[in-house]
Amino acid sequence: MYKELAGQKIIPDDILFAKKSFLKRESKIYHDILSAIMSDPDVYDQFLLSLTYNSNKIEGSTLSENETADIMFNGQTVAGKNLVEHLEVVNHKAVLKYLFDYLKSG
């Protein structure tokens, strides 16, 4: 019933095996993706921005990506936007930085 309601399709075993094999191959190529992201400040900042903007957007934020970047990297406030939206950006960035530092140290 779940598959019917969720629109799930049955994936043939050979296709599923091929997909799993592809993912296994790719994971070996990018075995230390966290270091690759964190070693390039531009990539790291874009990653933080994308995660923050999209996560907050899902939760109903009215901030644009540029407004999110201004709050996140320049400490600016955006006229007409409420304090909660500003704090969500600042807090999300702080949590992501903590998470990445924790994962890198472990």
Contacts in CASP RR format, 6 or more apart in sequence:
PFRMAT RR
TARGET T0000
AUTHOR 0000-0000-0000
METHOD contacts of the structure
MODEL  1
MYKELAGQKIIPDDILFAKKSFLKRESKIYHDILSAIMSDPDVYDQFLLS
LTYNSNKIEGSTLSENETADIMFNGQTVAGKNLVEHLEVVNHKAVLKYLF
DYLKSG
2 8 0 8 1.000
3 9 0 8 1.000
3 10 0 8 1.000
11 19 0 8 1.000
30 36 0 8 1.000
34 100 0 8 1.000
34 103 0 8 1.000
34 104 0 8 1.000
35 104 0 8 1.000
36 43 0 8 1.000
37 43 0 8 1.000
37 44 0 8 1.000
37 47 0 8 1.000
37 100 0 8 1.000
38 44 0 8 1.000
38 100 0 8 1.000
38 104 0 8 1.000
44 100 0 8 1.000
45 73 0 8 1.000
48 72 0 8 1.000
48 93 0 8 1.000
48 96 0 8 1.000
48 97 0 8 1.000
49 65 0 8 1.000
49 68 0 8 1.000
49 69 0 8 1.000
49 72 0 8 1.000
49 73 0 8 1.000
51 92 0 8 1.000
51 96 0 8 1.000
52 68 0 8 1.000
52 72 0 8 1.000
52 89 0 8 1.000
52 92 0 8 1.000
52 93 0 8 1.000
52 96 0 8 1.000
53 61 0 8 1.000
53 63 0 8 1.000
53 65 0 8 1.000
53 68 0 8 1.000
53 69 0 8 1.000
55 92 0 8 1.000
56 63 0 8 1.000
56 68 0 8 1.000
56 85 0 8 1.000
56 88 0 8 1.000
56 89 0 8 1.000
56 92 0 8 1.000
57 63 0 8 1.000
59 88 0 8 1.000
61 68 0 8 1.000
61 85 0 8 1.000
61 88 0 8 1.000
62 81 0 8 1.000
62 85 0 8 1.000
63 71 0 8 1.000
63 78 0 8 1.000
63 81 0 8 1.000
63 85 0 8 1.000
63 89 0 8 1.000
67 78 0 8 1.000
67 81 0 8 1.000
68 89 0 8 1.000
70 76 0 8 1.000
70 78 0 8 1.000
71 77 0 8 1.000
71 78 0 8 1.000
71 86 0 8 1.000
71 89 0 8 1.000
71 90 0 8 1.000
72 89 0 8 1.000
72 90 0 8 1.000
72 93 0 8 1.000
77 86 0 8 1.000
78 85 0 8 1.000
78 86 0 8 1.000
END
